[in-house]
Amino acid sequence: MKTIIKNVKIITMDNNMTEYENSFVSIEGENISFIGHMKDFKEESNCNIVDGNNGILMPGMINTHTHLSMIPFRSLGDDCKDRLRRYLFPLENECMNEKLAYFSAKYAICEMLLSGVTTIMDMYYFEDEVAKASEEMGIRAFLGETIVNFPSCDSKEAFGGLDYAIKFIEKWKNHNLITPFIAPHAPNTNNTKSLIEANQISKKYNVPISMHLSEMDYEIKYFKEKYNKTPIEYLESIGLLSDRLVAAHCIYLTDNDIKLLEKYNVKVAHCIGSNTKSAKGVAPVNKMLNNNISVGLGTDGASSGNTLDIITQFKLFANFHKLENKDRSIFPAKEIVKLGTILGAKVLNKDKEIGSIEVGKKADLVIIETESVNMFPVFDPYSAIVYSANASNVNTVFVNGKCLVKNKKLVNNNLEAIKNDLKSNMRQFEEKAKKQLEKAIL
């Protein structure tokens, strides 16, 4: 059945940044079939009509770096200096299992969909469970199994993620909505052999490869002392830089690093919320974009950035980058919305399918309502989204032509039931987390 979304202002995010006032969009199957003005709209029989009530219709937002199953860590030891070693690693190894990963991922996807995120790039453990959750929820997902140089919660052996990743990629590589990839955690938590093997797997199966890169000050120091190179220069020396690589964070970049990213068409997932919350710094995104590097936005996990919506990242991006550059005119709102839509699609090499509202592209669409108290008046739709809106202003969400959120509620899933499932599987985690918090206070 055809679906028509009417009475909306459309910001297409296409090459010409075309806008349509008082317009409608037709969806047939998985794709956008027509874009027109309301003056030309005609009622059709056997057609599903969605009234946008003068809201803003935009492409679905794209989260280029996250860790869905880390929901249980949200608000745990947020202001602790040694949080990684005190909470994350020990609780992960003791408590994370298949069920917890699955129910955490489902809950995280609820938050994503309700905030207008239609595509995600996730890396964590038990990714097969994350894939099952993603498939059930109907979100578009790039999913990668983490590879590290120590035993993890889903592997008793160091680098066990390599074997897991091969099986995972083979199982999910032909799925309509799920794209598997391979995810070495970082260059300093892998060795040269494992990185080269991960890259060979990426080449063999023609899937992306993603890792945390140039994120930590001690990572920079390690490669300087051991190789007299930056992490990016080291990756070039072992043949790992390519257009298949999505590098998360990239905070500490030299001018030569930026040249290398451009040379090899490496993509970057910029996580302004988690980067600044952890006091690491503000990545040189302006320099990257000026050097034709594709940059998208990521939330990181709920343990790092706390919220999983891109609208929050829009505002944080604007505020921090304007301050960092001492220029309030840098990064106009229109350019920031591009980072969360069409540029995010370019990071994933999917810009011919998603990221903008164009006939023939996948119907990943979001209506931002403009009736709430914080959304009046709207002189500029991009400014309204970046500076005024929050996740609660997302009214309707389509992924691949299917309506998954309507009137701010999940259409096919019960949020309360999913939350209760997660809570019942978090009991051991919560008990151990409380003990860790008590130790910290003592």
C-alpha positions, 0 to 999 in steps of 0.5 A, a space after each residue: 500500500 502506498 503511504 503519503 506524508 502530507 502537510 510538511 516542510 521538506 528539507 531534502 539534504 540533497 546536493 542542492 539543499 532543496 526545500 519544499 514548503 507545504 508539501 508531501 512525499 509518497 512512499 511505495 514499498 521501501 522507496 520514496 516515489 514522489 515529492 510534490 507541493 500540497 497544491 498538487 495533492 490529490 486524495 487516493 483510494 487504498 492509500 495510507 495518509 500521514 498528516 505531518 501537521 506543518 512539521 519538518 520532514 527530514 531524512 532519518 538521522 545517522 549515528 556513525 558510532 555507538 555501542 548499543 549494549 552498553 545501556 546498563 553503564 549509563 549514569 554509572 561513575 560518570 565523574 570518576 577519573 579511573 572509570 574505565 578500569 574501575 567500572 567498565 572493564 570489570 563489570 563487562 567481564 563479570 556481567 555482560 552476556 548474550 541475554 544482557 547484550 540482546 535486551 540492552 540493544 533492544 532498549 537502546 534501539 527504542 531510544 534511537 528510533 524515538 529520537 529519529 535515528 534510522 541508521 546506526 554503526 555499532 561495535 561491541 561484543 555478542 554482535 549476533 545478539 545485537 543483530 537479532 535485536 536490530 532485525 526485530 526492531 527494524 532499524 538499519 544497522 551496521 554491526 561489528 564484533 569487537 576484537 581486542 588483545 585480551 580475553 573478553 566477555 564473549 571470548 576466552 582467548 585474546 583476539 577471539 573476535 576475529 573468528 567470531 567476526 568471520 562467522 558473523 559476517 557470513 551469517 548477516 552479509 546478505 541481509 536487507 537492513 543489516 550490514 556486518 563489518 569488522 571492528 578491531 577496538 583500537 590500534 593500541 588494543 590490538 597488535 600488528 598481526 590482528 590488525 592486518 588479519 582484520 583488514 584482510 577479512 574486510 577486503 575478502 568480504 568487502 565489508 567496512 572496518 571500524 575502530 577507535 583511532 587517535 582518541 587517547 593521549 596515551 595512545 598517541 604517546 605509545 605510538 610515538 615512543 614505539 614507532 616514532 609515528 602517530 597512530 594514523 601513520 602507523 596504520 598507513 605503514 601496515 596498509 590499513 588506511 582505505 575507503 573501507 575504514 571508519 575511524 571513530 573520534 580522531 581527536 588528536 590529529 596532526 596536519 600529516 594525519 589529515 593529509 593521510 585521511 584525505 589521501 586514503 578516503 578514510 571516513 570519520 565518526 565524530 563523537 562530540 558529546 563523549 569526547 568533551 564529557 571525557 575532557 579529551 578535546 575537540 576534534 579538528 572537524 573544520 580542517 577535516 571537512 576543508 580537506 574533503 574528509 567525510 565526517 559523520 556524527 556519533 553518540 558513542 555508547 550510553 556509558 560515554 555520551 549518556 544520550 543516544 540521539 543525534 539531535 543532542 549532538 547537533 547542539 553540542 557540536 554547534 556550541 563546542 566548535 564555535 567556541 573552539 574556533 572563536 567564531 559564532 558564524 562557523 558551521 551554520 545550522 544547515 551544515 550541522 544537519 548535513 553531518 547527521 544525515 547525508 554526510 553520515 550516509 557518505 561515511 557509511 558509503 550509502 549516500 546513494 541509498 539514504 541520507 537525503 529525501 530524493 525519489 528512488 532513495 530508501 524511505 528513511 524519514 523523520 517528522 519533527 513536530 513544531 507544535 511544542 512550546 520550544 518549537 515556535 516560531 520557526 524562521 529557519 528549519 535547520 536552526 530550529 532542529 539544531 538549537 531549539 529541538 530535542 529528541 522529544 520533538 520527533 513525532 514520526 519515523 519511517 525506516 525502509 518504508 515502514 512506520 516504526 514511530 507514530 505520535 511519539 510512540 513505537 508502533 510495533 514494540 512496547 517500550 515498557 515491556 522491553 524496559 522490564 525485560 532489560 531490568 530483569 536481566 540487569 540484576 547481577 549487573 546492578 548488584 555488582 555496580 552498587 558494590 563498585 560504587 561503594 568501594 569508590 566512596 570508601 
